[in-house]
Amino acid sequence: MKIAVIGGGAAGLMAAATILESDPTAEIFLIEHNDGLGKKVIISGGGRCNVTTGIRDVRAILTKYPRGNKFLSSVMHQFSPQDVYEWFEAHGVPLKTEEDLRVFPQSDNGRDIVGVFERLFHTSNVHVLLKAHAVRVHKNSDGFEIFLKNSEDPLRADKLVLTTGGQAYRQTGSTGDGYAFAMSLGHAITPLAPSLNAFFTRETWPAQISGLSFARARIAAKREGMPSFTGPFLFTHKGVSGPAVFALSSLVAFETCDATQPLEISIDLFPDASSEELQEKMHSAISANPRRSWLNALSALVPKSLAEIACLQLRLAADRRAGEVSKKEILDTASWLKAIPLHVVARGAGDEFVTAGGVELKEVDPSTMESKICPGLYFAGEILNVDGFTGGFNLQASWATGRLAGRSAAVHE
């Protein structure tokens, strides 16, 4: 049996490895148009490769996927984060779980993860075709024909696994070609949008405190349902970024945000305290030394650089004695810190980690990853309308769906 896998990212790597494991007699063609495998895997997690999550409760894990969580339920139980962890360790890569429950290779080197597959594929059964650009696929009574650029004869296969990824990180080869292949084989593609990206704001003052980070804040969007996310974030020279921002961007992936229709967001730097409690903290800071400046008193609660911004935005004299600040001014300051207003006018173009949207999930069997429309065709990874928050969830979905697609494709009919 000949099985072609188009796309040498996480899902494609796991699919090919699983086919090899499930049917050692199968002839596997792994088609990748980059000059190496797993480019996106290697650079994920800042080059350390956030392999999966340390969360073990599958129900809790499924809440981390804004799109596709129900579809993933079966596959996530079949190849859970614990299974992924054990699989890589069994293949010679020791892993570690950090305090924030992200899982990385102990070496902090994403190349070690890809190296597992490169070693597995050193066999005559697996043909790794690098710099091979699939331009068209066709289904006939005998199976599939994959037409490659600069090749006269198509590659023929009994089964086809599409793991071409989305459109994020185009520099790694994720150009969205798989959507065209899926459509040509009868599938629908849902609307697409960038997800897990930074926000660029109309306000320019974040540039003055670029790099200033907070371990915990609630970031909310002023849209229907008021989606919000609590977690770490930082100010950048163009706006805001970090895990909480990425998560919120996922929740509002399909919302308009441009100069004419900015997306209003607010940042609560004290999500675990009420406005009244925050005001009490301010009164305490003032009482400790009423003769010092309001800026210095406020700096007891937030970094001085942000305290300066707050004073400017609220038009409060920073050098005024703290004891002279009125109750209303304290209320206004607390209200600002509990809901710092920003207007998002652009997403971090090119910085998005994943694509929201993809192959319509109703057309794919979640128990096999096989197309309900085109027998012998399987999907895995980001090409599907599945995406998660940061923290290893997107790679976990790719490993799990790739595992199931590979196992299903290897079954002789």
N, C-alpha and C positions, 0 to 999 in steps of 0.2 A: 504494500500500500504506500502511495506517495502522498505526503501531506505538506502543503506550503503554508508558511507563516509569514505574513507581510508585516514587518515592523519589529526591530530588535531592541525595543524598550523593555521595561519590567514585565509587562504582560506577555510579550512575545518570547522573552527569555524563559519565563516560567512555563509557558505553553509548550515550547520546543523541548525543554528538559523533561516535562511530564510525559510527553508523547514518547520520548526516548526510553523513559523508565517503564511506561505502561506496555509498550510494544517495541522491543529491541530490534524487531525485523523491519519496522517501518522506515521508509526513506524520507528524511525530513529536509526541506529546503527553507532556510531562514533568510528572508530577503530584507536587507537593510541598506538604505541609500547613503548612510554615513560611511566614513572609513573605519568605523569601529562600533562595537556593540554598546548599548546602555549609556549613551552620552548624557541623557537627562538623569538617569539613575546616579551617575557619578557626581554630577554637580548638585544634586538635591541635598538639602540640609547643609548648605554652605560647603559642599565637597565632602562632607562627612557621611552622607547618605542616611537619612532618617528612615531606616528599614521598615519599621512598623511602630505600633503603639504598645506601651506597657499595660494598657487597660486590658483586663481579662474578661470582663462581663460583656458578652456579645450584644446584649440589649443596650447597654450603655454606649458601646462602640457605634451602633447603628444610628444613635442620635447625632453623631458627628458628620452625617451626610445630609446636606440640605436637599439633594436630589438623588433618588435611587435607593434610599434606605430599605424600603420594603423588598425591592428586587434583590438586594444583597443578603437578605436574611438567611436564606438557605446556604449560599456559598460561603458566607462568613462562619457559619457553624461547621462547615466541612473543612475549611482551611483557615482557622482562626489565627489571631496574632501569636498565640502560644505555639501553634503548629508551624507558623512561619519562622519563629524564633528557633525552634528545635530543628527545622529543616536546614537553616543556614549553619547552625552550629554542627550538625551532623555532616555537613559538607565542608568543614574546616575553617569556618569563620566565627571566632568567639564574639559574642555580642554583649552589650551592656545596656541597662535601663537607667536613665538619668532621673534626677529628682522630679522633673516635669513629665515623667513617664514617656519620654521619647526614647526609642531604641536605636542604637548606633553600633557599628562594628567597634570593637575595643581599640582597633588601630586608628579610628577616626578617618578612615580612608575608604571612600566609596568604590574605588577601583577593586578592592578586595571582594566586594559583593558581585561585581560583574565578572571578576576572575573565576568565581565558582562555575559560572556557565561556560566561560571560555574553555575551561578544563574539561567539562562534561562533553563539550562538542568536538573534542579531539577524537573523533571516531569516523569511520567511513560511512556510517549511516546518516550523519548530519552534514549537509552542505551549507556552509555559511557564505552567503553571497553578499559581500560588502560592495559599496558604491554601485549597487544594483537598484535602479530606479524603476519601480513598477508604474506603468503609465495607464494600464487598462486591464480589467479582468472580465472574463466571459464564462458563462456557465453553459455547458452542453450536456448531451446524454451520457457522455463518458466521464464527466467531472468538470474541472475548471482549467481555463487557460489564462496564464498570467503573462501579459506582454511587457517586456522590459525594454527600456530605452537602449538604443544602439544594439538591439538584438533582433535578428530577422525571425527566428522561430520562437513561438511562445513556450513558456514552461508549463507542462501539463501536470496536474495533480488530481488525486481522487477527492481530496478534501482541502478546504481553505480556511485558515484562521486569520481574521483581520485584527491586528493589534497595532494600528498605525498611530495611536495617540490622538491628541486634539490639535489645537492651533497654538498652544502656549509654548514659550521658549523656542521660537522659530529657528534660532541659531543652532539648535540641536537637531533640527530636521523635522520637527512637529509642524508640518505645513497643512494638515487637514486633508491630504489626498484620500485617506480612507473613507471620508464622507462621500466622495464621488464614486468610489468603488461600491460602497454600500447601496447608494441610490441606483447605480446601474444594475444591481442585482435585486432591485425591487423594494428596498427599504426607505423609510421616511427618516429625515433628520430633523430634530427639533430645533428651534431657534438657538443660536450660539452666542455666548458672551464670555468675556474674560472674567476670571474669578481669582480670588486670593491675591489681590493686587493692592498696591499702595494708593492713597488718595492724594490728589493735588488740589490745593484749596485756593479760593479767590483771595483769601487773606494772605498777606505776605509776611506777617510777623512771626510765623513758625520758623522762618529762616534764621531769625535772631537767636533762637534757642535750639537750632538743629543739633540732634544727637542726644538731647535731654530725654530720658526714658523714665517710665513708671511701670512698676511691677504689676499693678492692678488698677484698672479704671474701667468704667462702663461707657461704651461708645454706642450711641443710639442714632438711628436715622429717623428723620421726621417724615415718615411715609405711612401708609395704611398699615395698621398693626404694630407700628413703632418697633421694628426689629432692633435688637440690641445684642451686644456681646460684652462680657466682662473678661479682661485679661491684660497682658502686657501690651504696651504700645510705646512709640517714641515719636517725637517731632522731627521732621526732616526739613531740608532747605526748600522743599516745595509743598509741604503739607504734613501728613501723618502716615505712619507705617507701623509694622509690627503685627504680632499674632492676632490681637483683638481687632485691628483694622482689617486684616486679611479675612477674618471670619465674617465680619460685618459686610465686607465687599462681596462675599459669597452669598450672603442672605439677600443682598440687593443687586445681584449680578445683572438682572434685566431692567433695573431702574435707569432712567435717563439721568445723566449728570454732565452738563456742559455749561458754557458761559451764559447761555440764554436760559437754561433750566437747571440751575445748580441743585445738587442734593444737599439739603440741610442736615447736618449732623451735630450732635452735642457730646461733650466729653465730661463725664463725672469723675473727678479725681478722688472723690471720697465715697465710693459706692456703698460702703458699709456704715456710713454715718448719715444721719438726717441733717437737713439744713440747720435745724435748731442746735444739734450737737456740734456742728461745725462752728456755729456762732459762739457757742460756749467756749470752744477751744481758742477762738480769737480773743474773747474777753479775758481768758486766762493769760494769754500771751501779752495782752496789753497790761493787765494787772501786775504781771511780773516786773515790768519796767515801763510805766506810762510815759516817761520822759524820752525814751528812745523813739526813733522815727517809725512811722507806720510801715515803711518798707522793711525795716529790721524785725518788727513784730510779726509781720506777715511771713517773713522768711523762716520763722520758727515752724511754719506749717507746710510751706512749699519751697522749692529751690528759689534762691534770690532772683535768678534770671527770669523765672516765671512770675514772681511777685512784681517785678518791674513791669512786665507786660500787663499784668492785671491792673496795676495802677494807671498805666497809659490808656488801656481800653475803657476803664471806668472813670477816667479823668479825675483821679484822686491824686493829690499832692503826695508824692512818695516821701518827701522830707518832713512832712508834718509830724508833730508829736503824736504818738499813738493814742495818748489819753484824750486828744482833741477830736478823734474820729467819732462821728455820730453813730447811733444805733442803725439808722437807715443805711449808712455807708458800709457798716459791717454786714448788714443783711444783703446789700447789693454784691458785696465781695463774695460772701458765702454762696449766693445764688449763681454767680459767675463761675466759681470753682466747681459747683455742682452741675453746671451745664454750659461749659465753654462752647460758644457757638462758632461753627465753621461752615463754609459753603464749598462743597466739592464740585470742581468744574472739570475735572478729568481724572481718569484712572491712570495708574503707572503703566503707560504703553510699553509693551515688550517685557514688562516685569511679571506679568501674570504667571502663576505657577500651573494653573490648570484651566481647562475650558469647561464652562458650564453649558450643558446641552450635549446632544450627540444622537446616536442611533436610538430611535424610539423603542423603549423597553417593552412595550406591549408586543413587539414583533420578535422578541427573543425569549427562549425558554430558560427561566432562571435556574432550572434544575440540571441543565446541560450546557448552557450558553450557545445552543444551536439556534439558528434562524428558524422561525416558524414559517417563513416565506420561501426560503431557498435551502432545501436539504443539503447537508454536507458543508454548509457555511457556518462558521462560529465566530463569535466576537468576544473580546476581552479587553479590559483596561479603559483608558480614557476616551476611546472612540464611542463608548456607550454614554447614555445620558445619566452619568453617575459622577458625582464629585463630592469631596469631603473637605473638612477644615485642615489646617496645617497640624502637624503632629504625627505624621506617619500614616495618616488615614488613606491618602490617595495611593501610596505605594502598596499598602495593605490590600486595597480593593483590586489593584492590578495583579498582585501575586495570587490572590484568591480566585479571581475570575480567570486568570491565565491558567492556573492549576486545573480548574474544572473544565475549561475549554479544551485543554490538552488531553485530559483523561477521557473526555467524551469523544474527541476526534479520533483517538487511538482505538476505539471500539470497532471491530470488524462487523459489518452488517451482512 
